[in-house]
Amino acid sequence: MRWTPRTYLRLFLLGGGLLLLGSGLLGGELFEILIGSAGAVLGGIGLVAEWRDVSD
């Protein structure tokens, strides 16, 4: 996998999304859960797509 600025953005989305999701789950904040889930899903999908693109 090539490490580009887009890769770092996807890692940031995944990591930050998981942290926000965890914070929302612990605090019971629905908005944090939704935003964290969206960030984690987008980051994860982006990383998987990038990984699959390079492996082909």
C-alpha positions as CSV (number, residue, x, y, z in Angstrom):
1,M,0.0,0.0,0.0
2,R,1.3,3.4,-0.9
3,W,1.2,5.9,2.0
4,T,-0.4,9.1,0.6
5,P,-2.2,12.0,2.3
6,R,-5.4,10.3,1.5
7,T,-4.3,7.2,3.4
8,Y,-3.6,9.3,6.5
9,L,-7.0,10.9,6.2
10,R,-8.6,7.5,6.1
11,L,-6.7,6.4,9.1
12,F,-7.7,9.6,10.9
13,L,-11.3,9.0,10.1
14,L,-11.1,5.4,11.3
15,G,-9.3,6.1,14.5
16,G,-11.2,9.3,15.4
17,G,-14.5,7.7,14.5
18,L,-13.8,4.7,16.8
19,L,-12.8,7.1,19.6
20,L,-15.9,9.2,19.2
21,L,-18.0,6.1,19.0
22,G,-16.6,4.8,22.2
23,S,-17.0,8.1,23.9
24,G,-20.6,8.3,22.7
25,L,-21.4,4.8,23.9
26,L,-19.9,5.5,27.3
27,G,-21.7,8.8,27.7
28,G,-24.9,7.8,26.1
29,E,-24.7,10.6,23.5
30,L,-26.6,9.6,20.3
31,F,-25.0,12.4,18.2
32,E,-21.5,11.2,19.1
33,I,-22.4,7.6,18.3
34,L,-23.8,8.6,14.9
35,I,-20.9,10.8,13.9
36,G,-18.3,8.3,15.2
37,S,-20.0,5.4,13.4
38,A,-20.1,7.4,10.1
39,G,-16.4,8.3,10.4
40,A,-15.3,4.8,11.3
41,V,-17.3,3.3,8.4
42,L,-16.0,5.8,5.9
43,G,-12.4,5.4,7.0
44,G,-12.6,1.6,7.1
45,I,-14.3,1.4,3.7
46,G,-11.7,3.7,2.2
47,L,-8.7,1.8,3.6
48,V,-10.2,-1.6,2.4
49,A,-10.8,-0.1,-1.0
50,E,-7.2,1.2,-1.2
51,W,-5.8,-2.0,0.0
52,R,-7.7,-4.0,-2.5
53,D,-6.8,-1.6,-5.3
54,V,-3.1,-2.1,-4.6
55,S,-3.3,-5.9,-4.3
56,D,-4.9,-6.3,-7.8
